[in-house]
Amino acid sequence: MRARSGGTLPERNRIEAPRRISIIGLGLIGGSLALAFRRAFPEYSIVGYDRREVLMRAIRAGAIDRAARRIAEGCDSDLVVVAVPLKASLLLIPRIVRLLPPGAIVTDVGSVKVPVMKAGLSALPPGRFFVGGHPMAGSEKKGFENADANLFLGARFVLTPPRGTPRRVLDRLKMIVETIGASPVVMTPEAHDRAVAVVSHIPQLAAVGLAALAGRNGKRVTCLAGGGFRDMTRIASSPYQMWREILSANGEEVRPALREYIALLEEVEKTVGMRGGEDTIGRLFTEARKTRRRLSQKR
């Protein structure tokens, strides 16, 4: 049986899929998941919970079948996905796990995993399951109006199961991730938070800093900005409110990663234009080019 996302799935995996999926929060990520689930699992019921105007838009788009009026209505499903900002997740997830039916799975899409996992597991009743999630996909845009069923195609999707998670629970989530066109990556919450500090959080700060630097130098500088500058600073348009929560929650990992990055820049600053500096900077270019090539090959 062929999923509409393009992958071929064994019949037994389709049977194991949840018959009812709830998504709490229908912004860019939650809305994109709803659209991707609708395409991959057209026979299953999808419930959404958000503001009324967002829910109506999602129903008109065919992303969800039913709008939950209360949070409890959105928890009566086989799978509940919490797709709200990080600060709200820390408050909502302990409440949601207490409302789950027996055997249900809850996951999230947050950019930081250690505090979210602690919040969820501290309130998790027996016979329910919480596995952290983080799709490594997104945009500087936000809201359901920018949701896209193809957002996760080819993307990594991190899963952080706590110790003791049954294999069948993790296998079900991996199957769902694969069905929407993403590649599941299983790791600990701690390893995830260290990794995203380098590949997500520092790049965000670097883009913001570079765009601010150009802006402070005035129009005579910014008028010359070309494709390379625009590519490197695209995510500088991301909303600060979201990033304030992420950086605050992952400060323990961001600070040492930022110090390491600053040390690299200081090494360049000391040697650029100096006799012998070409060797130091050249080695950095070679190292960076090899890393970038490996990233391209993995895609």
N, C-alpha and C positions, 0 to 999 in steps of 0.2 A: 504494500500500500504506500503510495507516494504522498509525502507531505507537500503542501503548497509552497513551502519555502525552498523546495528543490531536493531535499534529502530523501533517501529511501529508508523506510522504517519497517522492521519486522512486525507482523501482525500482533505478536505477543506484547510488544512494547506499546502499541496503540491501546491494547486492552488495559495495560497497567497505568495509563495516563489518568489523571484526575478527571472525574465527571463534572465537577463544579470548581471553578477557580474564582477567587475574589481578589480584587486589586484595590488596596487602600491608597488612594492618591493617584490621580490621572493626569499628572503633568507630562513633561517630555518623556521620562523613562517609563512611568506607569502607563501612560497612554500608548507608547510604542509597544510595550509588552502586551497590552490588551489587543492591539491590532495584530501583533505577531501570533499571539495565542489563537485569535479568531481564525487566522489563515491556516495555522497548523492543526487546530482542533475544532473544525467547524461544527462538529456534533455535540460539543460540550457547552455547558452553560457558563457564562462569564458575568460576574457581578462586580459593579464598581461602587466605590464610596468616595465622594468628594463634594464640593459645593454644587448646588442645584444646577447652575448654569453650565458647569463643566460636565455634569452627568448628562444633561440634555444634549449637549454637543456630542458626547461619546455615543449616546444611543442613536442619534441621527447618522453618525459615521459608521454605525454597525459594529463598533468596537466592543460594546457590552450588550447583554441581553436585558439586564435589570439593574436598576439603581437602588442601592441600599439607603434607606432613610436614616438609619442609626448604625453605629459602629458594630453593634451586636449582630445585625442582619448580615453584615459583610464578613462575619467570622464563621458562619455556618457553611463551610466548604471543605473539600478535601485538601485544597491548597490555598493558602492566603499569602499574598505578596504585599509587603508593606513598602510603598514607594513614595514616602513623604520625606521632607528635609530631615537632616540628621537629628537636630534638637527635638523635633516632634517624634521621631522614631524612638528615642530614648524614653519618652513619656508614654507612647502608644503601645509599644511592643509588650511590656509587662501586662498591660490591660488586655491586649488581644489574645495572648497565649492562654489566659484564664477562661476565655470564651470559646476556645476551640472545641469541636466535637472530638470524641476519642479517635485516635489514629490519624488526625489531621496533621499537616505540615505547614509551618509558617517560615517564610524567608523574607529577606529584605534586599534593598539595592544600595545600601549606604556605602559611602566612600571610605569609612573607617569602621573596622570590625571589632576591635577589642572591647570598647565600651558598650556597643550594641549587643554583643554576645553576652556580656555580663548582665546587662539589663534583662534580656530575654530569659536566660537560663535561671536567673534568680527567682522567677515567678512561674516557671514551666511546670504544669501538673504532670503526673505520670501518664504515660500512654499518648502523649502529644510530642511533637518533634519540632525543634528549631534549628535550622541550618542557615548560617549567614550567607548572603550572596552579594556580589558586586559585578555587574556587567561593565567591562572596560570599553564602554561606548558612550557617546554623548555629544553635546553640542554647546556652543556658547548661547544658543537660543533656549527658550523655556516655554512651558505651557502645552496643553493638549493640541493647540492649533499647529504645533510643530512636530507632533508625534508622527513616527514613520515605522511601518512594519518591518522595513529593511534595516533598521538602525543596528541590529545585532549581527547581521550577516558577516561572518568571518572574524567576529570579535571574540576575545577571551572573556569568559564568564567565571569569576572566582566563586567557589563554594567553600565555606569554612565550617565543616561539621564538627560539633563537640565530640569529645571522647565518649564512646559508647553508642554513637548513632548507628542504628541497624543498617546493614548493607543495602537492604531493599529500599530504605528511605533515600539514601544517597544515590542509588541507581535510578530511582524514579526521577529525582531532580536532574541528574545528568542527562537522562533521556529527554526531558522537557527542554533543557538548554540546547541540546543538539538539534531538536526538532525545529527550533526557531532560527537555526543556522549559526549558532555560536559554538565555541569550543570550551567545555568545562575544564577548569583548573582547580584541583583540590589542594588546599594548603591550610596552615593554622592561621588564626586571626593575627597573631603576632608577626608571622612572616609576611602576611598580606600588608599590614600597616607599615612595615619597614620598606617593602617594595614600592608601594604607591607613593610613599614620601619622595622617592627618587624619580619615578616615571610619571607621576601625575602632579603632586603638590609642588615640588620644586619647579617643574616646567611652568606651572601657573604663575608662580611668583616671578620667574624669569621673564615671562611674557609681559606681565604687568610692569616690571621694572624697566624693560626695554622700551615699551610704549610711553611710559612716563618720562624717560630720559629724552626721547625724541620730542615729546611735547614741550618739555622745559626749554629745549633749544629753539623753539619757534618754527614759524611757517617756512623759513628759508631752509630748514632741515627737513621737515615733514613733507614738503612738496616734492622731494626727491625720493620718497619711500616707494620702492617697487614691490614686485611679487614676493621676493624673499622676505622682506620686512613684514609684509602683510601676512604671509604664511606663519611666520614666527610669532606674531602678536595677535593672531585670530582669537585665541582664548582670553586675551586681555579684556574682551567685552563681557566675560562671564560675570554674573551678579555677585557683588561682594557679600551680601547677606548669606548666601550659600557657602561661600568660601571662608567666611569668618567662622562658621560652625565647624567646618572640616579642619581648618588649621588649628583651631582651639582644641578639638578632640584629639588630633594627632600630633600635638606639639612635641611630645617626647621623642617622636621619630623624625619630625621635620627639622628640628633644630640641629641635630648632628649631621643630617644630610645636607642642610644648608651650609653649615660650617665647612664641610668637605667640598662643596661646590665653590664657595668663596675662596678656599685655598687654591683651587685650580685657577680661578680668575686672577688671584694675586700672583701666582706663578707666571701667568702670561703677562701681567702688568709689569713685573720686574724684568722680563726678558724681551718684550716686544721692541723692535728697533735697535736692540743692543747687539754688540758683536758677540757671536756665539748663541744668541737667542733663537736663531733660526732652527737650531737642532732641537731645542726644548719644545718649541711650538710645533715643529714638524712632527715630532714623536706623538704629540697630542692629536694632531690632525690624522696621523696614521691609525692611532688607536680608535679615534672616533669613527673613521671611515669603515674600519672592520666591524665595529659594533653596529653601525647603521646598515651595513650589508647583511649582517646576520638577521637583523630585524626585518628587512625586506624579504629575505628568503623564508622566514617563518610565516609571513602573511600568505 
